[in-house]
Amino acid sequence: MSGTLVDSNILIDVLGDHTGWAVRSAGALRAAGAEGALVINEVIYAEVSVRYADTDELDRDLPNDYFQREHTPWPAAFLAGKAFLAYRQKGGQRLSPLPDFFIGAHAAITGLRLLTRDPRRYRTYFPTVELIAPE
């Protein structure tokens, strides 16, 4: 599949419009959308949902006709666990969010590019994933 998995930090920037990243993230999102499908999974949906009162409101801001919804493949869940283990063995703190590893693994297993504002960890643990970061 061609397309771009959109990290929750990009969506939070764009939907929250309270960071200095909103304009850059919105531009990167538009550019990625012009090149192919924009994809989210249940982890991304859950991370973005914390600022919403109900699913109807969230679904209005993440419409199905703009964001394709994909389930995280089982092999990606396995890879996420292995990447998280490697992170912990290198001294990473437990505070590092496991969801990032699910997102990176999903992109790695499905061959999707990843649009994120935090490329460093993804580059380290998922070196085969093409990363796009707002400038």
TORDRENLUM-498757 format. One record per atom (N, C-alpha, C, O): atom name; residue number from 1; residue in one letter; x, y, z. Coordinates in nm, 2 decimals. Each point is the difference from the previous one (the first is absolute). Layout:
<pts>
PT   atomo   num   residuo        x        y        z
PT      CA   NUM         a        X        Y        Z
...
</pts>
This chain:
<pts>
PT   atomo   num   residuo        x        y        z
PT       N     1         m     0.08    -0.12     0.00
PT      CA     1         m    -0.08     0.12     0.00
PT       C     1         m     0.09     0.12     0.00
PT       O     1         m     0.10     0.01     0.07
PT       N     2         s    -0.14     0.09    -0.15
PT      CA     2         s     0.07     0.13     0.01
PT       C     2         s    -0.08     0.09     0.08
PT       O     2         s    -0.12     0.00     0.00
PT       N     3         g     0.19     0.09     0.07
PT      CA     3         g    -0.07     0.10     0.08
PT       C     3         g     0.09     0.03     0.12
PT       O     3         g     0.11    -0.03     0.01
PT       N     4         t    -0.17     0.11     0.08
PT      CA     4         t     0.07     0.06     0.11
PT       C     4         t    -0.08    -0.03     0.13
PT       O     4         t    -0.11     0.05     0.01
PT       N     5         l     0.17    -0.11     0.08
PT      CA     5         l    -0.05    -0.01     0.14
PT       C     5         l     0.03     0.13     0.07
PT       O     5         l     0.11     0.05     0.00
PT       N     6         v    -0.22     0.01     0.05
PT      CA     6         v     0.01     0.13     0.06
PT       C     6         v     0.01    -0.01     0.16
PT       O     6         v    -0.09    -0.05     0.06
PT       N     7         d     0.21     0.08    -0.01
PT      CA     7         d     0.02     0.00     0.15
PT       C     7         d    -0.10     0.09     0.07
PT       O     7         d    -0.03     0.10    -0.05
PT       N     8         s     0.00    -0.14     0.17
PT      CA     8         s    -0.10     0.08     0.08
PT       C     8         s     0.06     0.14     0.03
PT       O     8         s    -0.08     0.09     0.01
PT       N     9         n     0.21    -0.07     0.00
PT      CA     9         n     0.05     0.13     0.03
PT       C     9         n    -0.03     0.10    -0.11
PT       O     9         n    -0.03     0.12     0.03
PT       N    10         i     0.02    -0.17    -0.15
PT      CA    10         i    -0.03     0.09    -0.12
PT       C    10         i    -0.15     0.04     0.01
PT       O    10         i    -0.03     0.12    -0.01
PT       N    11         l    -0.05    -0.22     0.04
PT      CA    11         l    -0.15     0.03     0.01
PT       C    11         l    -0.03     0.09     0.12
PT       O    11         l    -0.08     0.09    -0.01
PT       N    12         i     0.15    -0.11     0.12
PT      CA    12         i    -0.02     0.08     0.12
PT       C    12         i     0.04     0.15    -0.03
PT       O    12         i    -0.07     0.09     0.04
PT       N    13         d     0.18    -0.08    -0.11
PT      CA    13         d     0.04     0.14    -0.05
PT       C    13         d    -0.10     0.07    -0.08
PT       O    13         d    -0.04     0.11     0.03
PT       N    14         v    -0.01    -0.19    -0.13
PT      CA    14         v    -0.10     0.06    -0.09
PT       C    14         v    -0.13     0.03     0.06
PT       O    14         v    -0.06     0.10    -0.02
PT       N    15         l     0.01    -0.20     0.10
PT      CA    15         l    -0.14     0.01     0.06
PT       C    15         l     0.00     0.09     0.12
PT       O    15         l    -0.10     0.07     0.03
PT       N    16         g     0.21    -0.06     0.04
PT      CA    16         g     0.01     0.08     0.12
PT       C    16         g     0.04     0.15    -0.03
PT       O    16         g    -0.05     0.09     0.07
PT       N    17         d     0.13    -0.07    -0.17
PT      CA    17         d     0.04     0.13    -0.04
PT       C    17         d     0.06     0.08     0.11
PT       O    17         d    -0.02     0.13     0.00
PT       N    18         h     0.07    -0.19     0.10
PT      CA    18         h     0.06     0.07     0.12
PT       C    18         h     0.15    -0.01     0.01
PT       O    18         h     0.06     0.05     0.09
PT       N    19         t     0.00    -0.11    -0.19
PT      CA    19         t     0.15    -0.01     0.00
PT       C    19         t     0.06     0.08    -0.11
PT       O    19         t    -0.07     0.04    -0.09
PT       N    20         g     0.19    -0.01     0.10
PT      CA    20         g     0.07     0.06    -0.11
PT       C    20         g     0.02    -0.09    -0.12
PT       O    20         g     0.05     0.05    -0.11
PT       N    21         w    -0.09    -0.17     0.12
PT      CA    21         w     0.01    -0.10    -0.11
PT       C    21         w    -0.12    -0.01    -0.09
PT       O    21         w     0.00    -0.06    -0.10
PT       N    22         a    -0.11     0.13     0.14
PT      CA    22         a    -0.13    -0.02    -0.08
PT       C    22         a     0.02     0.03    -0.15
PT       O    22         a    -0.05    -0.08    -0.08
PT       N    23         v     0.10     0.19     0.05
PT      CA    23         v     0.01     0.03    -0.14
PT       C    23         v     0.10    -0.09    -0.08
PT       O    23         v    -0.04    -0.05    -0.11
PT       N    24         r     0.15     0.01     0.17
PT      CA    24         r     0.09    -0.09    -0.07
PT       C    24         r    -0.06    -0.14    -0.01
PT       O    24         r     0.02    -0.06    -0.10
PT       N    25         s    -0.08     0.02     0.21
PT      CA    25         s    -0.06    -0.14    -0.01
PT       C    25         s    -0.12     0.00    -0.10
PT       O    25         s    -0.01    -0.10    -0.07
PT       N    26         a    -0.07     0.20     0.06
PT      CA    26         a    -0.11     0.01    -0.09
PT       C    26         a     0.06    -0.01    -0.14
PT       O    26         a    -0.06    -0.06    -0.09
PT       N    27         g     0.16     0.14     0.06
PT      CA    27         g     0.07     0.00    -0.13
PT       C    27         g     0.05    -0.14    -0.04
PT       O    27         g    -0.02    -0.05    -0.11
PT       N    28         a     0.09    -0.02     0.20
PT      CA    28         a     0.05    -0.13    -0.02
PT       C    28         a    -0.11    -0.10    -0.02
PT       O    28         a     0.01    -0.09    -0.08
PT       N    29         l    -0.12     0.11     0.15
PT      CA    29         l    -0.12    -0.09    -0.02
PT       C    29         l    -0.06     0.02    -0.13
PT       O    29         l    -0.04    -0.10    -0.07
PT       N    30         r     0.02     0.22     0.02
PT      CA    30         r    -0.05     0.03    -0.13
PT       C    30         r     0.09    -0.06    -0.11
PT       O    30         r    -0.05    -0.07    -0.10
PT       N    31         a     0.18     0.08     0.12
PT      CA    31         a     0.09    -0.05    -0.10
PT       C    31         a     0.00    -0.15    -0.01
PT       O    31         a     0.00    -0.06    -0.11
PT       N    32         a    -0.01    -0.01     0.23
PT      CA    32         a    -0.01    -0.14     0.00
PT       C    32         a    -0.13    -0.05    -0.06
PT       O    32         a     0.00    -0.10    -0.07
PT       N    33         g    -0.11     0.17     0.09
PT      CA    33         g    -0.13    -0.03    -0.05
PT       C    33         g     0.00     0.01    -0.15
PT       O    33         g    -0.07    -0.07    -0.07
PT       N    34         a     0.15     0.17     0.01
PT      CA    34         a     0.00     0.01    -0.14
PT       C    34         a     0.08    -0.11    -0.07
PT       O    34         a    -0.02    -0.02    -0.12
PT       N    35         e     0.10    -0.05     0.20
PT      CA    35         e     0.08    -0.11    -0.06
PT       C    35         e    -0.07    -0.14     0.02
PT       O    35         e     0.05    -0.10    -0.06
PT       N    36         g    -0.15     0.09     0.14
PT      CA    36         g    -0.07    -0.13     0.02
PT       C    36         g    -0.09     0.00     0.12
PT       O    36         g    -0.02     0.11     0.06
PT       N    37         a    -0.02    -0.23    -0.02
PT      CA    37         a    -0.09    -0.01     0.11
PT       C    37         a     0.06     0.04     0.13
PT       O    37         a     0.12    -0.02     0.03
PT       N    38         l    -0.20     0.08     0.06
PT      CA    38         l     0.04     0.03     0.13
PT       C    38         l    -0.07    -0.10     0.09
PT       O    38         l    -0.12    -0.03    -0.01
PT       N    39         v     0.20    -0.04     0.10
PT      CA    39         v    -0.04    -0.12     0.07
PT       C    39         v     0.01     0.03     0.15
PT       O    39         v     0.10     0.06     0.04
PT       N    40         i    -0.20    -0.10     0.04
PT      CA    40         i     0.01    -0.01     0.14
PT       C    40         i    -0.03    -0.14     0.05
PT       O    40         i    -0.07    -0.07    -0.07
PT       N    41         n     0.11     0.04     0.19
PT      CA    41         n    -0.04    -0.13     0.06
PT       C    41         n    -0.06     0.03     0.14
PT       O    41         n    -0.02     0.11     0.04
PT       N    42         e    -0.01    -0.22     0.03
PT      CA    42         e    -0.08     0.02     0.12
PT       C    42         e     0.09     0.06     0.11
PT       O    42         e    -0.05     0.07     0.09
PT       N    43         v     0.18    -0.08    -0.09
PT      CA    43         v     0.09     0.06     0.09
PT       C    43         v     0.00     0.15    -0.02
PT       O    43         v    -0.01     0.08     0.10
PT       N    44         i     0.02    -0.04    -0.22
PT      CA    44         i     0.00     0.15    -0.03
PT       C    44         i    -0.13     0.06     0.03
PT       O    44         i    -0.01     0.10     0.06
PT       N    45         y    -0.10    -0.17    -0.09
PT      CA    45         y    -0.14     0.04     0.03
PT       C    45         y    -0.01     0.02     0.15
PT       O    45         y    -0.06     0.10     0.05
PT       N    46         a     0.11    -0.19     0.03
PT      CA    46         a    -0.01     0.00     0.14
PT       C    46         a     0.08     0.12     0.06
PT       O    46         a    -0.05     0.07     0.09
PT       N    47         e     0.17    -0.05    -0.14
PT      CA    47         e     0.08     0.11     0.05
PT       C    47         e    -0.06     0.14    -0.03
PT       O    47         e     0.00     0.09     0.08
PT       N    48         v    -0.06    -0.08    -0.20
PT      CA    48         v    -0.07     0.13    -0.03
PT       C    48         v    -0.13     0.02     0.07
PT       O    48         v    -0.04     0.11     0.03
PT       N    49         s    -0.02    -0.22     0.01
PT      CA    49         s    -0.14     0.00     0.06
PT       C    49         s     0.00     0.07     0.14
PT       O    49         s    -0.11     0.04     0.04
PT       N    50         v     0.22    -0.03     0.03
PT      CA    50         v     0.00     0.06     0.13
PT       C    50         v    -0.05     0.14     0.01
PT       O    50         v    -0.05     0.04     0.11
PT       N    51         r     0.05     0.03    -0.21
PT      CA    51         r    -0.05     0.14     0.00
PT       C    51         r    -0.15     0.01    -0.04
PT       O    51         r    -0.05     0.11    -0.01
PT       N    52         y    -0.01    -0.22    -0.02
PT      CA    52         y    -0.14     0.00    -0.04
PT       C    52         y    -0.10    -0.05     0.10
PT       O    52         y     0.04    -0.09     0.08
PT       N    53         a    -0.16     0.14    -0.09
PT      CA    53         a    -0.10    -0.05     0.10
PT       C    53         a    -0.07    -0.13    -0.05
PT       O    53         a    -0.05    -0.08     0.08
PT       N    54         d     0.04     0.06    -0.22
PT      CA    54         d    -0.07    -0.12    -0.05
PT       C    54         d     0.06    -0.03    -0.14
PT       O    54         d     0.07     0.08    -0.06
PT       N    55         t    -0.10    -0.20     0.02
PT      CA    55         t     0.05    -0.05    -0.13
PT       C    55         t    -0.06     0.08    -0.12
PT       O    55         t     0.07     0.01    -0.10
PT       N    56         d    -0.19     0.04     0.11
PT      CA    56         d    -0.06     0.08    -0.11
PT       C    56         d     0.09     0.12    -0.03
PT       O    56         d     0.02     0.03    -0.12
PT       N    57         e     0.02     0.04     0.22
PT      CA    57         e     0.08     0.12    -0.01
PT       C    57         e     0.13    -0.04    -0.06
PT       O    57         e     0.05     0.07    -0.09
PT       N    58         l     0.02    -0.17     0.14
PT      CA    58         l     0.13    -0.05    -0.05
PT       C    58         l    -0.02    -0.04    -0.15
PT       O    58         l     0.09     0.04    -0.08
PT       N    59         d    -0.19    -0.11     0.05
PT      CA    59         d    -0.02    -0.05    -0.14
PT       C    59         d    -0.03     0.11    -0.09
PT       O    59         d     0.04    -0.01    -0.12
PT       N    60         r    -0.09     0.12     0.16
PT      CA    60         r    -0.02     0.12    -0.08
PT       C    60         r     0.14     0.06    -0.04
PT       O    60         r     0.02     0.05    -0.11
PT       N    61         d     0.07    -0.05     0.21
PT      CA    61         d     0.13     0.05    -0.03
PT       C    61         d     0.10    -0.09    -0.07
PT       O    61         d     0.10     0.04    -0.05
PT       N    62         l    -0.13    -0.17     0.06
PT      CA    62         l     0.07    -0.10    -0.07
PT       C    62         l    -0.09    -0.08    -0.10
PT       O    62         l    -0.02    -0.12     0.02
PT       N    63         p    -0.03     0.19    -0.12
PT      CA    63         p    -0.10    -0.07    -0.08
PT       C    63         p     0.05    -0.12    -0.08
PT       O    63         p     0.12     0.00    -0.05
PT       N    64         n    -0.20    -0.10     0.03
PT      CA    64         n     0.04    -0.12    -0.07
PT       C    64         n     0.03     0.03    -0.14
PT       O    64         n     0.09    -0.08    -0.06
PT       N    65         d    -0.14     0.18     0.00
PT      CA    65         d     0.03     0.02    -0.14
PT       C    65         d     0.14     0.07    -0.02
PT       O    65         d     0.04     0.02    -0.11
PT       N    66         y     0.02     0.02     0.22
PT      CA    66         y     0.13     0.07     0.00
PT       C    66         y     0.11    -0.09     0.06
PT       O    66         y     0.11     0.00    -0.05
PT       N    67         f    -0.15    -0.07     0.15
PT      CA    67         f     0.09    -0.09     0.08
PT       C    67         f    -0.04    -0.14    -0.01
PT       O    67         f    -0.11    -0.04     0.05
PT       N    68         q     0.19    -0.05    -0.12
PT      CA    68         q    -0.04    -0.14     0.00
PT       C    68         q     0.04    -0.06     0.13
PT       O    68         q     0.10     0.03     0.06
PT       N    69         r    -0.19    -0.11    -0.01
PT      CA    69         r     0.02    -0.07     0.13
PT       C    69         r     0.05    -0.14    -0.03
PT       O    69         r    -0.06    -0.08    -0.07
PT       N    70         e     0.18     0.04     0.13
PT      CA    70         e     0.05    -0.13    -0.01
PT       C    70         e     0.02    -0.06     0.13
PT       O    70         e     0.04     0.07     0.10
PT       N    71         h    -0.06    -0.20    -0.08
PT      CA    71         h     0.03    -0.06     0.12
PT       C    71         h     0.15    -0.03     0.00
PT       O    71         h     0.06    -0.03    -0.10
PT       N    72         t     0.00     0.03     0.22
PT      CA    72         t     0.14    -0.03     0.02
PT       C    72         t     0.01    -0.15    -0.03
PT       O    72         t    -0.06    -0.08     0.07
PT       N    73         p     0.15     0.04    -0.17
PT      CA    73         p     0.02    -0.14    -0.03
PT       C    73         p     0.06    -0.07     0.12
PT       O    73         p     0.09     0.06     0.07
PT       N    74         w    -0.12    -0.19    -0.05
PT      CA    74         w     0.06    -0.08     0.11
PT       C    74         w     0.15     0.00    -0.01
PT       O    74         w     0.07     0.01     0.10
PT       N    75         p    -0.01    -0.03    -0.22
PT      CA    75         p     0.15     0.01    -0.01
PT       C    75         p     0.05     0.13     0.05
PT       O    75         p     0.12     0.01     0.05
PT       N    76         a    -0.19     0.10    -0.07
PT      CA    76         a     0.05     0.13     0.05
PT       C    76         a    -0.01     0.00     0.15
PT       O    76         a     0.09     0.06     0.06
PT       N    77         a    -0.19    -0.12     0.01
PT      CA    77         a     0.00     0.00     0.14
PT       C    77         a     0.12    -0.08     0.06
PT       O    77         a     0.06     0.04     0.09
PT       N    78         f    -0.02    -0.15    -0.16
PT      CA    78         f     0.12    -0.07     0.04
PT       C    78         f     0.12     0.08    -0.02
PT       O    78         f     0.09     0.01     0.09
PT       N    79         l    -0.07     0.06    -0.20
PT      CA    79         l     0.11     0.08    -0.03
PT       C    79         l     0.01     0.12     0.10
PT       O    79         l     0.11     0.03     0.05
PT       N    80         a    -0.22     0.02    -0.01
PT      CA    80         a    -0.01     0.11     0.10
PT       C    80         a     0.06    -0.05     0.13
PT       O    80         a     0.08     0.07     0.07
PT       N    81         g    -0.12    -0.19    -0.03
PT      CA    81         g     0.05    -0.05     0.13
PT       C    81         g     0.15    -0.02    -0.01
PT       O    81         g     0.07     0.03     0.10
PT       N    82         k    -0.02    -0.08    -0.21
PT      CA    82         k     0.15    -0.02    -0.01
PT       C    82         k     0.07     0.13     0.00
PT       O    82         k     0.11     0.01     0.06
PT       N    83         a    -0.16     0.09    -0.13
PT      CA    83         a     0.06     0.13    -0.01
PT       C    83         a     0.00     0.07     0.14
PT       O    83         a     0.10     0.06     0.04
PT       N    84         f    -0.21    -0.08     0.03
PT      CA    84         f    -0.01     0.06     0.14
PT       C    84         f     0.10    -0.07     0.09
PT       O    84         f     0.07     0.06     0.08
PT       N    85         l    -0.05    -0.19    -0.09
PT      CA    85         l     0.10    -0.08     0.07
PT       C    85         l     0.14     0.05    -0.03
PT       O    85         l     0.08     0.02     0.10
PT       N    86         a    -0.05     0.00    -0.22
PT      CA    86         a     0.13     0.06    -0.04
PT       C    86         a     0.02     0.13     0.06
PT       O    86         a     0.11     0.04     0.05
PT       N    87         y    -0.21     0.05    -0.05
PT      CA    87         y     0.00     0.13     0.06
PT       C    87         y     0.04    -0.01     0.15
PT       O    87         y     0.08     0.07     0.05
PT       N    88         r    -0.16    -0.16     0.02
PT      CA    88         r     0.02    -0.02     0.14
PT       C    88         r     0.14    -0.05     0.03
PT       O    88         r     0.07     0.04     0.10
PT       N    89         q    -0.02    -0.13    -0.18
PT      CA    89         q     0.14    -0.06     0.02
PT       C    89         q     0.11     0.10    -0.02
PT       O    89         q     0.11    -0.01     0.05
PT       N    90         k    -0.14     0.12    -0.13
PT      CA    90         k     0.09     0.10    -0.02
PT       C    90         k    -0.01     0.11     0.11
PT       O    90         k     0.07     0.10    -0.01
PT       N    91         g    -0.15    -0.12     0.11
PT      CA    91         g    -0.01     0.09     0.11
PT       C    91         g    -0.12     0.10    -0.01
PT       O    91         g    -0.01     0.09     0.08
PT       N    92         g    -0.08    -0.12    -0.18
PT      CA    92         g    -0.11     0.09    -0.01
PT       C    92         g    -0.10    -0.01     0.12
PT       O    92         g    -0.01    -0.10     0.06
PT       N    93         q    -0.04     0.21    -0.03
PT      CA    93         q    -0.09     0.01     0.12
PT       C    93         q    -0.14    -0.06    -0.03
PT       O    93         q    -0.05     0.00    -0.11
PT       N    94         r    -0.01    -0.05     0.21
PT      CA    94         r    -0.13    -0.06    -0.01
PT       C    94         r    -0.10     0.11    -0.04
PT       O    94         r    -0.11    -0.03    -0.06
PT       N    95         l     0.14     0.15     0.08
PT      CA    95         l    -0.09     0.11    -0.03
PT       C    95         l    -0.02     0.02    -0.15
PT       O    95         l    -0.10     0.06    -0.04
PT       N    96         s     0.19    -0.11    -0.04
PT      CA    96         s    -0.01     0.01    -0.14
PT       C    96         s    -0.12    -0.07    -0.04
PT       O    96         s    -0.02    -0.12     0.03
PT       N    97         p    -0.07     0.19    -0.11
PT      CA    97         p    -0.13    -0.07    -0.04
PT       C    97         p     0.01    -0.11    -0.09
PT       O    97         p     0.06     0.01    -0.11
PT       N    98         l    -0.11    -0.13     0.16
PT      CA    98         l     0.00    -0.12    -0.09
PT       C    98         l    -0.08     0.03    -0.13
PT       O    98         l     0.03    -0.06    -0.10
PT       N    99         p    -0.14     0.15     0.11
PT      CA    99         p    -0.07     0.02    -0.13
PT       C    99         p     0.09     0.05    -0.12
PT       O    99         p    -0.03    -0.04    -0.11
PT       N   100         d     0.14     0.11     0.14
PT      CA   100         d     0.09     0.04    -0.11
PT       C   100         d     0.05    -0.12    -0.07
PT       O   100         d     0.02     0.00    -0.12
PT       N   101         f     0.01    -0.11     0.20
PT      CA   101         f     0.06    -0.12    -0.06
PT       C   101         f    -0.11    -0.07    -0.09
PT       O   101         f     0.04    -0.06    -0.10
PT       N   102         f    -0.16     0.06     0.15
PT      CA   102         f    -0.11    -0.06    -0.09
PT       C   102         f    -0.02     0.08    -0.13
PT       O   102         f    -0.02    -0.06    -0.10
PT       N   103         i     0.03     0.19     0.11
PT      CA   103         i    -0.01     0.09    -0.12
PT       C   103         i     0.12    -0.03    -0.10
PT       O   103         i    -0.03    -0.02    -0.12
PT       N   104         g     0.15     0.02     0.17
PT      CA   104         g     0.11    -0.03    -0.08
PT       C   104         g     0.00    -0.14    -0.06
PT       O   104         g     0.03    -0.01    -0.12
PT       N   105         a    -0.07    -0.09     0.20
PT      CA   105         a    -0.01    -0.13    -0.05
PT       C   105         a    -0.11    -0.02    -0.11
PT       O   105         a     0.02    -0.07    -0.10
PT       N   106         h    -0.13     0.14     0.12
PT      CA   106         h    -0.11     0.00    -0.10
PT       C   106         h     0.06     0.05    -0.13
PT       O   106         h    -0.02    -0.07    -0.11
PT       N   107         a     0.09     0.18     0.11
PT      CA   107         a     0.05     0.05    -0.12
PT       C   107         a     0.11    -0.09    -0.06
PT       O   107         a     0.00    -0.02    -0.13
PT       N   108         a     0.08    -0.04     0.21
PT      CA   108         a     0.10    -0.09    -0.05
PT       C   108         a    -0.06    -0.13    -0.07
PT       O   108         a     0.05    -0.04    -0.10
PT       N   109         i    -0.15    -0.02     0.17
PT      CA   109         i    -0.05    -0.12    -0.05
PT       C   109         i    -0.09     0.02    -0.13
PT       O   109         i     0.00    -0.08    -0.09
PT       N   110         t    -0.06     0.20     0.08
PT      CA   110         t    -0.09     0.02    -0.11
PT       C   110         t     0.06     0.08    -0.12
PT       O   110         t    -0.05     0.01    -0.10
PT       N   111         g     0.18     0.04     0.13
PT      CA   111         g     0.06     0.07    -0.11
PT       C   111         g    -0.05     0.15    -0.01
PT       O   111         g     0.03     0.06    -0.11
PT       N   112         l    -0.10    -0.01     0.20
PT      CA   112         l    -0.05     0.13     0.00
PT       C   112         l     0.12     0.10     0.04
PT       O   112         l     0.08    -0.04     0.08
PT       N   113         r    -0.09     0.16    -0.13
PT      CA   113         r     0.09     0.10     0.05
PT       C   113         r    -0.06     0.05     0.13
PT       O   113         r    -0.11    -0.03     0.03
PT       N   114         l     0.19     0.10     0.05
PT      CA   114         l    -0.05     0.05     0.13
PT       C   114         l     0.02     0.15     0.01
PT       O   114         l     0.12     0.05    -0.01
PT       N   115         l    -0.22     0.02     0.03
PT      CA   115         l     0.00     0.15     0.02
PT       C   115         l     0.00     0.02     0.15
PT       O   115         l    -0.10    -0.03     0.06
PT       N   116         t     0.21     0.09    -0.01
PT      CA   116         t     0.01     0.01     0.14
PT       C   116         t     0.09     0.13     0.03
PT       O   116         t     0.08     0.04    -0.08
PT       N   117         r    -0.10     0.01     0.20
PT      CA   117         r     0.08     0.11     0.05
PT       C   117         r     0.11    -0.05     0.08
PT       O   117         r     0.09     0.08     0.05
PT       N   118         d    -0.08    -0.21    -0.02
PT      CA   118         d     0.10    -0.06     0.08
PT       C   118         d     0.07    -0.11    -0.07
PT       O   118         d    -0.01    -0.12     0.03
PT       N   119         p     0.09     0.15    -0.14
PT      CA   119         p     0.06    -0.10    -0.08
PT       C   119         p     0.12    -0.08     0.07
PT       O   119         p     0.03    -0.11    -0.05
PT       N   120         r     0.03     0.17     0.15
PT      CA   120         r     0.12    -0.07     0.06
PT       C   120         r    -0.02    -0.14     0.04
PT       O   120         r     0.07    -0.09    -0.04
PT       N   121         r    -0.17     0.07     0.13
PT      CA   121         r    -0.02    -0.14     0.05
PT       C   121         r    -0.04    -0.09    -0.11
PT       O   121         r     0.04    -0.12    -0.01
PT       N   122         y    -0.13     0.17    -0.08
PT      CA   122         y    -0.04    -0.09    -0.11
PT       C   122         y     0.12    -0.04    -0.09
PT       O   122         y     0.01    -0.11    -0.04
PT       N   123         r     0.08     0.21     0.01
PT      CA   123         r     0.12    -0.03    -0.08
PT       C   123         r     0.08    -0.10     0.07
PT       O   123         r     0.06    -0.09    -0.07
PT       N   124         t    -0.04     0.09     0.20
PT      CA   124         t     0.08    -0.09     0.07
PT       C   124         t    -0.06    -0.14     0.00
PT       O   124         t     0.08    -0.10    -0.02
PT       N   125         y    -0.20     0.08     0.05
PT      CA   125         y    -0.06    -0.13     0.02
PT       C   125         y    -0.07    -0.06    -0.13
PT       O   125         y    -0.03    -0.12     0.00
PT       N   126         f     0.00     0.21    -0.09
PT      CA   126         f    -0.07    -0.05    -0.13
PT       C   126         f     0.07     0.07    -0.12
PT       O   126         f    -0.05     0.08    -0.07
PT       N   127         p     0.18    -0.12     0.05
PT      CA   127         p     0.08     0.06    -0.10
PT       C   127         p    -0.05    -0.02    -0.14
PT       O   127         p     0.04     0.08    -0.09
PT       N   128         t    -0.13    -0.17     0.06
PT      CA   128         t    -0.05    -0.02    -0.13
PT       C   128         t    -0.11     0.09    -0.04
PT       O   128         t    -0.04     0.01    -0.11
PT       N   129         v    -0.02     0.06     0.21
PT      CA   129         v    -0.12     0.08    -0.02
PT       C   129         v     0.05     0.14    -0.06
PT       O   129         v     0.09     0.06     0.05
PT       N   130         e    -0.16    -0.02    -0.16
PT      CA   130         e     0.03     0.13    -0.05
PT       C   130         e    -0.07     0.10     0.09
PT       O   130         e    -0.12    -0.01     0.01
PT       N   131         l     0.19     0.11     0.04
PT      CA   131         l    -0.05     0.09     0.09
PT       C   131         l    -0.02     0.14    -0.07
PT       O   131         l     0.08     0.04    -0.08
PT       N   132         i    -0.19     0.02     0.12
PT      CA   132         i    -0.03     0.14    -0.05
PT       C   132         i    -0.01     0.08     0.13
PT       O   132         i    -0.08    -0.03     0.08
PT       N   133         a     0.15     0.14    -0.07
PT      CA   133         a    -0.01     0.09     0.12
PT       C   133         a    -0.03     0.14    -0.05
PT       O   133         a     0.07     0.05    -0.09
PT       N   134         p    -0.16     0.02     0.15
PT      CA   134         p    -0.02     0.14    -0.03
PT       C   134         p     0.12     0.08     0.02
PT       O   134         p     0.07    -0.02     0.10
PT       N   135         e    -0.05     0.12    -0.18
PT      CA   135         e     0.12     0.09     0.01
PT       C   135         e    -0.04     0.13     0.06
PT       O   135         e     0.09     0.09     0.02
</pts>
